[in-house]
């Protein structure tokens, strides 16, 4: 069995920085996280450090989006890697997320 791939979620004043692989093997520790606990109306997630993302990672982002909406907050995805952008487009989720990537519009 291959080793579990790591993902780091680093908190800052306005949101989070994601680093590593956001996939089926790594999201287990992030599922219970309450991302909306940040004291801001917009919760930013900087994805510049993402090396890999799969459909399970996209599902986690959907969960975070819904959680933010239920707390009357916005989730802003920053610096999406091309793999994430491709997955969002393929799953027709470009309008579901607010991103800093104008190419998604």
C-alpha beads as a LAMMPS data file, in Angstrom:
LAMMPS data file: protein, C-alpha beads

105 atoms
104 bonds

1 atom types
1 bond types

-500.0 500.0 xlo xhi
-500.0 500.0 ylo yhi
-500.0 500.0 zlo zhi

Masses

1 110.0

Atoms # bond

1 1 1 0.000 0.000 0.000
2 1 1 1.495 3.403 -0.978
3 1 1 2.078 5.960 1.793
4 1 1 -0.641 8.502 2.515
5 1 1 -0.109 11.678 0.504
6 1 1 0.138 14.795 2.607
7 1 1 -1.817 18.000 2.419
8 1 1 -1.209 20.981 4.653
9 1 1 -3.810 23.597 5.462
10 1 1 -2.189 26.661 6.987
11 1 1 -4.437 29.255 8.611
12 1 1 -3.905 32.979 8.215
13 1 1 -5.957 36.102 9.030
14 1 1 -8.299 35.900 6.040
15 1 1 -8.356 32.202 5.272
16 1 1 -6.075 29.343 4.424
17 1 1 -3.133 28.243 2.314
18 1 1 -3.309 24.729 0.830
19 1 1 -0.082 22.850 0.145
20 1 1 0.534 19.358 -1.204
21 1 1 -1.944 16.893 -2.686
22 1 1 -5.681 17.354 -2.153
23 1 1 -6.994 13.917 -3.068
24 1 1 -8.802 10.848 -1.806
25 1 1 -5.833 9.743 0.280
26 1 1 -5.214 13.102 1.954
27 1 1 -8.584 14.754 2.626
28 1 1 -9.615 12.568 5.585
29 1 1 -8.115 14.960 8.131
30 1 1 -9.717 17.999 6.462
31 1 1 -13.307 16.724 6.245
32 1 1 -14.243 17.670 9.850
33 1 1 -12.648 21.129 9.536
34 1 1 -15.056 24.034 9.935
35 1 1 -13.578 26.393 7.371
36 1 1 -16.140 29.113 8.125
37 1 1 -14.666 29.698 11.588
38 1 1 -12.414 32.415 10.132
39 1 1 -13.689 35.791 11.348
40 1 1 -14.200 37.328 7.910
41 1 1 -17.082 37.664 5.462
42 1 1 -14.916 36.149 2.721
43 1 1 -12.869 33.040 3.450
44 1 1 -9.967 32.783 1.039
45 1 1 -8.221 29.539 0.180
46 1 1 -4.915 30.073 -1.600
47 1 1 -4.277 27.011 -3.767
48 1 1 -0.878 28.092 -5.087
49 1 1 0.815 25.308 -3.128
50 1 1 -1.403 22.527 -4.460
51 1 1 0.617 19.943 -6.345
52 1 1 -2.279 17.630 -7.166
53 1 1 -6.067 17.551 -6.842
54 1 1 -8.605 14.900 -7.792
55 1 1 -12.395 14.568 -7.655
56 1 1 -12.295 13.928 -3.897
57 1 1 -10.457 17.227 -3.464
58 1 1 -13.091 18.978 -5.570
59 1 1 -15.794 17.368 -3.386
60 1 1 -14.088 18.831 -0.312
61 1 1 -14.061 22.286 -1.926
62 1 1 -17.804 21.880 -2.621
63 1 1 -18.343 21.003 1.044
64 1 1 -16.421 24.125 2.086
65 1 1 -18.424 26.272 -0.350
66 1 1 -21.717 25.000 1.078
67 1 1 -20.515 25.500 4.642
68 1 1 -19.526 29.099 3.915
69 1 1 -22.883 29.765 2.253
70 1 1 -24.723 28.375 5.289
71 1 1 -22.821 30.877 7.460
72 1 1 -23.489 33.769 5.030
73 1 1 -19.853 33.922 3.967
74 1 1 -18.134 33.714 0.602
75 1 1 -15.446 31.204 -0.269
76 1 1 -12.789 32.643 -2.578
77 1 1 -10.396 30.245 -4.281
78 1 1 -7.084 31.864 -5.176
79 1 1 -4.306 30.721 -7.491
80 1 1 -5.962 27.534 -8.714
81 1 1 -3.547 25.214 -10.498
82 1 1 -4.466 24.187 -14.046
83 1 1 -5.461 20.685 -12.904
84 1 1 -8.080 22.158 -10.521
85 1 1 -9.342 24.541 -13.179
86 1 1 -9.719 21.655 -15.638
87 1 1 -11.663 19.585 -13.098
88 1 1 -13.998 22.488 -12.320
89 1 1 -14.665 23.017 -16.027
90 1 1 -15.167 19.298 -16.718
91 1 1 -17.699 19.075 -13.880
92 1 1 -19.446 22.319 -14.837
93 1 1 -18.577 23.916 -11.493
94 1 1 -17.036 27.161 -12.718
95 1 1 -20.116 29.166 -11.712
96 1 1 -20.376 27.415 -8.339
97 1 1 -17.096 28.852 -7.032
98 1 1 -15.800 32.383 -6.761
99 1 1 -12.190 32.384 -7.945
100 1 1 -9.429 34.849 -8.680
101 1 1 -8.867 33.075 -12.007
102 1 1 -10.523 35.147 -14.734
103 1 1 -10.023 32.266 -17.190
104 1 1 -12.866 30.408 -15.479
105 1 1 -15.397 33.114 -16.342

Bonds

1 1 1 2
2 1 2 3
3 1 3 4
4 1 4 5
5 1 5 6
6 1 6 7
7 1 7 8
8 1 8 9
9 1 9 10
10 1 10 11
11 1 11 12
12 1 12 13
13 1 13 14
14 1 14 15
15 1 15 16
16 1 16 17
17 1 17 18
18 1 18 19
19 1 19 20
20 1 20 21
21 1 21 22
22 1 22 23
23 1 23 24
24 1 24 25
25 1 25 26
26 1 26 27
27 1 27 28
28 1 28 29
29 1 29 30
30 1 30 31
31 1 31 32
32 1 32 33
33 1 33 34
34 1 34 35
35 1 35 36
36 1 36 37
37 1 37 38
38 1 38 39
39 1 39 40
40 1 40 41
41 1 41 42
42 1 42 43
43 1 43 44
44 1 44 45
45 1 45 46
46 1 46 47
47 1 47 48
48 1 48 49
49 1 49 50
50 1 50 51
51 1 51 52
52 1 52 53
53 1 53 54
54 1 54 55
55 1 55 56
56 1 56 57
57 1 57 58
58 1 58 59
59 1 59 60
60 1 60 61
61 1 61 62
62 1 62 63
63 1 63 64
64 1 64 65
65 1 65 66
66 1 66 67
67 1 67 68
68 1 68 69
69 1 69 70
70 1 70 71
71 1 71 72
72 1 72 73
73 1 73 74
74 1 74 75
75 1 75 76
76 1 76 77
77 1 77 78
78 1 78 79
79 1 79 80
80 1 80 81
81 1 81 82
82 1 82 83
83 1 83 84
84 1 84 85
85 1 85 86
86 1 86 87
87 1 87 88
88 1 88 89
89 1 89 90
90 1 90 91
91 1 91 92
92 1 92 93
93 1 93 94
94 1 94 95
95 1 95 96
96 1 96 97
97 1 97 98
98 1 98 99
99 1 99 100
100 1 100 101
101 1 101 102
102 1 102 103
103 1 103 104
104 1 104 105
